[in-house]
Amino acid sequence: MIRMGIIGVGRWGRNHARVVYELSRELSSDLEFTAVCDIDISRALDVAKIYGVPYAFSNLDEFVRYVDAVIIATPIDTLSDIALKVVGIGKHALIEKPGALNSRDLSVIERVATSRDVVVGVGYVMRFSHTVEFIKEFLSKFNPQFILFRRFSRRPNHLKGTSIVLDLAVHDIDLCLFLTDAESWRVELAKVFHTETDDSVIAVLNVRNIYCSIHADGVAPYKVREIDVIGTNAFVRSDSSRESVVIEWNNGSTDTLKLSGEEPLKREVRSFIEAIKFGKYGRLASPRNAINVLQIVENILDRT
């Protein structure tokens, strides 16, 4: 039985709470939702009441006594300090993306996790999108030459103090490496644009002789989550917000797919549970995966 708790039950943390509750009912012999923790005790108490969680705290030292594994969904600048503390006392942790503010801090967490023999995952939830799963499975059939990633969202004011690269572009940097199974890369181009509304970044990575063009934008007044694969055999456009894929084959035929299944966040938390039980990460981003992403982020920011 894994006793699981959540640290940080703001907007995204509440989504995690719902998912952990649903999984605890489904996996009743393997998972128990035992505790929530938030700096605002009223939020912790509210979530505990909604989902019948027995313990709610604002104090991390008290919270960790009642859990074996934690999901950390706090602001980006607090993730690594909290993770280092809980991993250091032998708790498994799923840290929301990007896991830390820099690759150095996440490397420390990785070393401590190895020494304590605990699982640490990083919450790159887009890995669990059904469209991403489809593209990864069939990527070689398209014989890709380059991949275009577009991620547009108007960000709330409290997030605008965080670099657009660290907040939004990290998702697609991770997907570029994940889809291509790349272990090395080269940043060919990077530019951050500043506007009165928000920032925008364009970056081009070279991985395994495939170019990944990444455009993350907080300026556009609408939400876009698209990936285009341009290959010698086909043009593919996927939309993860609609879980749809269109394939224009070079022979003139077209396939249009509407994908469905378990929600990506639930698949991610399920993968975290399986990593704890079986020691295999599967699609779950490991600390090393997330360190690679942060090293690319640092390279981009150094250029701009």
Secondary structure as GFF3:
##gff-version 3
##sequence-region A 1 304
A	DSSP	beta_strand	2	7	.	.	.	ID=ss1
A	DSSP	alpha_helix	11	26	.	.	.	ID=ss2
A	DSSP	beta_strand	31	37	.	.	.	ID=ss3
A	DSSP	alpha_helix	41	51	.	.	.	ID=ss4
A	DSSP	beta_strand	55	57	.	.	.	ID=ss5
A	DSSP	alpha_helix	60	63	.	.	.	ID=ss6
A	DSSP	three_ten_helix	64	66	.	.	.	ID=ss7
A	DSSP	beta_strand	69	72	.	.	.	ID=ss8
A	DSSP	three_ten_helix	76	78	.	.	.	ID=ss9
A	DSSP	alpha_helix	79	88	.	.	.	ID=ss10
A	DSSP	beta_strand	92	96	.	.	.	ID=ss11
A	DSSP	alpha_helix	103	116	.	.	.	ID=ss12
A	DSSP	beta_strand	120	123	.	.	.	ID=ss13
A	DSSP	three_ten_helix	125	128	.	.	.	ID=ss14
A	DSSP	alpha_helix	130	142	.	.	.	ID=ss15
A	DSSP	beta_strand	144	152	.	.	.	ID=ss16
A	DSSP	three_ten_helix	157	159	.	.	.	ID=ss17
A	DSSP	alpha_helix	164	164	.	.	.	ID=ss18
A	DSSP	pi_helix	165	169	.	.	.	ID=ss19
A	DSSP	alpha_helix	170	180	.	.	.	ID=ss20
A	DSSP	beta_strand	186	194	.	.	.	ID=ss21
A	DSSP	beta_strand	199	207	.	.	.	ID=ss22
A	DSSP	beta_strand	210	217	.	.	.	ID=ss23
A	DSSP	beta_strand	224	231	.	.	.	ID=ss24
A	DSSP	beta_strand	234	239	.	.	.	ID=ss25
A	DSSP	beta_strand	244	249	.	.	.	ID=ss26
A	DSSP	beta_strand	254	258	.	.	.	ID=ss27
A	DSSP	alpha_helix	264	278	.	.	.	ID=ss28
A	DSSP	alpha_helix	287	303	.	.	.	ID=ss29
###
